[in-house]
Amino acid sequence: MLTKCALLVVLCFCLELSFAGFVHSEAVWVGNSPALQFLLKCQLVKQKMNGLSTDDIYTKKQMKKGIIKLQILAGLPVTGVADENVLKMVEGNKCLPKSVKQRTRYETRTVCRCNGVLDYNGNGQCHSTYLGYRWCYVSQASVCGDRRGTGGSWWSYSACSRR
């Protein structure tokens, strides 16, 4: 019995070593991804600085969040996918100026419109219904009369009726 356990431990150790140095399929290595390099440069993905050998490996979820931030700042349709528009920005290698970021964050209280945000289930942008009505995310400064807050996000039905 002890021999079988020892053999199992050695086998597991060998398998672990055989995968050392390879990036998992749900991860993205900075060296292979110009899009991730751009997102890091523009501070749309938080750079890891732990001093570990894995500091240059990010999850696909982290990359998707960064792409969503970029798409919102650029006024692009929010998909979370590095589409043609995102890749053009990556090739241009110029981060958006802070004034664009500030204008996006602190929208004036003059409009009731969708802000382009989708949640991780793909809900928002008037594609989803709640209690039978289409809804979308709006900015906190939005003047939508039915604006509601949930978990730090704001949403509205009326923004969809204005589309």
C-alpha positions as CSV (number, residue, x, y, z in Angstrom):
1,M,0.0,0.0,0.0
2,L,2.8,2.4,0.9
3,T,4.5,1.6,-2.4
4,K,1.4,2.5,-4.3
5,C,1.1,5.8,-2.5
6,A,4.7,6.6,-3.1
7,L,4.4,5.7,-6.8
8,L,1.3,8.0,-7.1
9,V,3.1,10.9,-5.5
10,V,6.1,10.5,-7.8
11,L,3.7,10.2,-10.8
12,C,1.8,13.4,-9.9
13,F,5.1,15.2,-9.3
14,C,6.4,14.2,-12.8
15,L,3.2,15.2,-14.4
16,E,3.4,18.6,-12.8
17,L,6.9,19.1,-14.0
18,S,6.0,18.1,-17.5
19,F,3.6,21.1,-17.7
20,A,6.0,23.6,-16.1
21,G,6.7,26.6,-18.3
22,F,3.4,26.3,-20.3
23,V,0.6,28.9,-20.1
24,H,-2.8,27.4,-19.3
25,S,-5.4,27.6,-22.0
26,E,-7.5,30.1,-19.9
27,A,-4.5,32.4,-19.5
28,V,-2.7,35.0,-21.7
29,W,1.0,35.6,-21.7
30,V,2.1,39.2,-22.2
31,G,4.8,38.2,-24.7
32,N,2.2,36.7,-27.1
33,S,-0.4,39.4,-26.9
34,P,0.1,42.9,-28.3
35,A,-3.5,43.7,-27.1
36,L,-2.6,42.8,-23.5
37,Q,0.6,44.8,-23.8
38,F,-1.4,47.8,-24.9
39,L,-4.0,47.4,-22.1
40,L,-1.2,47.2,-19.6
41,K,0.6,50.3,-21.1
42,C,-2.7,52.3,-20.9
43,Q,-3.4,51.1,-17.4
44,L,-6.7,49.4,-18.4
45,V,-5.4,46.1,-16.9
46,K,-3.6,46.3,-13.5
47,Q,0.0,45.3,-13.8
48,K,1.2,42.5,-11.5
49,M,4.3,43.4,-9.6
50,N,4.7,40.5,-7.2
51,G,8.2,39.6,-8.3
52,L,7.0,36.2,-9.3
53,S,7.6,34.3,-12.6
54,T,3.9,34.4,-13.3
55,D,3.7,38.2,-13.2
56,D,3.5,38.2,-17.1
57,I,0.5,35.8,-17.2
58,Y,-3.0,37.1,-17.0
59,T,-6.4,35.4,-17.1
60,K,-8.7,35.8,-20.1
61,K,-11.2,37.4,-17.7
62,Q,-8.7,40.1,-16.8
63,M,-8.0,40.8,-20.5
64,K,-11.8,40.9,-21.3
65,K,-12.3,43.5,-18.5
66,G,-9.5,45.6,-19.9
67,I,-11.0,45.4,-23.5
68,I,-14.4,46.4,-22.1
69,K,-12.9,49.5,-20.4
70,L,-11.1,50.4,-23.6
71,Q,-14.3,50.0,-25.7
72,I,-16.3,52.2,-23.2
73,L,-13.6,54.9,-23.2
74,A,-13.4,54.9,-27.0
75,G,-17.2,54.9,-27.5
76,L,-17.2,51.6,-29.2
77,P,-19.8,48.8,-29.0
78,V,-19.0,46.9,-25.8
79,T,-18.3,43.2,-26.6
80,G,-15.2,42.4,-24.5
81,V,-13.6,40.9,-27.6
82,A,-10.5,42.3,-29.3
83,D,-12.4,43.0,-32.5
84,E,-11.2,45.0,-35.6
85,N,-11.7,48.4,-33.8
86,V,-9.8,47.4,-30.7
87,L,-6.9,45.9,-32.8
88,K,-6.7,49.2,-34.8
89,M,-6.2,51.0,-31.5
90,V,-3.6,48.5,-30.4
91,E,-1.7,49.0,-33.7
92,G,-1.9,52.8,-33.3
93,N,-0.2,52.2,-29.8
94,K,-1.7,55.5,-28.4
95,C,-3.6,55.4,-25.1
96,L,-6.7,57.6,-24.8
97,P,-6.0,61.0,-23.3
98,K,-7.2,61.5,-19.7
99,S,-9.7,64.1,-20.8
100,V,-11.6,61.3,-22.7
101,K,-11.5,59.1,-19.5
102,Q,-12.7,62.0,-17.3
103,R,-15.5,62.9,-19.8
104,T,-16.6,59.2,-19.7
105,R,-16.5,59.0,-15.9
106,Y,-18.1,62.3,-15.1
107,E,-20.8,62.7,-17.7
108,T,-22.9,65.8,-17.1
109,R,-26.5,65.4,-15.9
110,T,-28.1,66.2,-19.2
111,V,-29.0,62.9,-20.9
112,C,-30.8,59.6,-20.3
113,R,-29.0,57.1,-22.5
114,C,-27.3,53.7,-22.3
115,N,-23.6,53.8,-21.5
116,G,-22.7,50.7,-23.5
117,V,-21.8,48.5,-20.5
118,L,-22.6,44.8,-20.6
119,D,-22.3,42.6,-17.5
120,Y,-20.4,39.3,-17.5
121,N,-23.6,37.4,-18.6
122,G,-24.0,39.7,-21.6
123,N,-26.9,41.6,-20.1
124,G,-27.5,45.3,-20.8
125,Q,-27.7,47.5,-23.9
126,C,-31.5,46.8,-24.1
127,H,-30.8,43.1,-25.1
128,S,-32.2,41.9,-21.7
129,T,-35.5,42.2,-20.0
130,Y,-36.4,42.5,-16.4
131,L,-40.1,42.3,-15.3
132,G,-40.9,42.3,-19.1
133,Y,-39.1,45.5,-19.9
134,R,-35.9,46.1,-21.8
135,W,-33.2,47.8,-19.7
136,C,-29.6,49.0,-20.0
137,Y,-26.8,50.4,-17.8
138,V,-26.6,54.2,-17.5
139,S,-24.1,56.5,-15.8
140,Q,-24.6,57.6,-12.2
141,A,-25.1,61.1,-13.5
142,S,-27.9,60.1,-15.8
143,V,-31.2,62.0,-15.6
144,C,-33.3,59.0,-16.3
145,G,-36.4,59.3,-14.0
146,D,-36.5,55.5,-13.4
147,R,-32.7,55.1,-12.8
148,R,-31.9,52.5,-10.2
149,G,-28.7,51.4,-8.5
150,T,-27.7,47.8,-8.0
151,G,-24.3,46.7,-6.6
152,G,-22.6,50.0,-7.6
153,S,-24.1,50.0,-11.1
154,W,-27.0,52.1,-12.4
155,W,-29.6,51.0,-14.9
156,S,-32.8,52.2,-16.5
157,Y,-35.8,51.1,-18.5
158,S,-36.5,54.5,-20.0
159,A,-33.0,54.8,-21.6
160,C,-34.0,51.8,-23.9
161,S,-37.4,53.5,-24.8
162,R,-35.4,56.5,-26.2
163,R,-33.4,54.4,-28.7
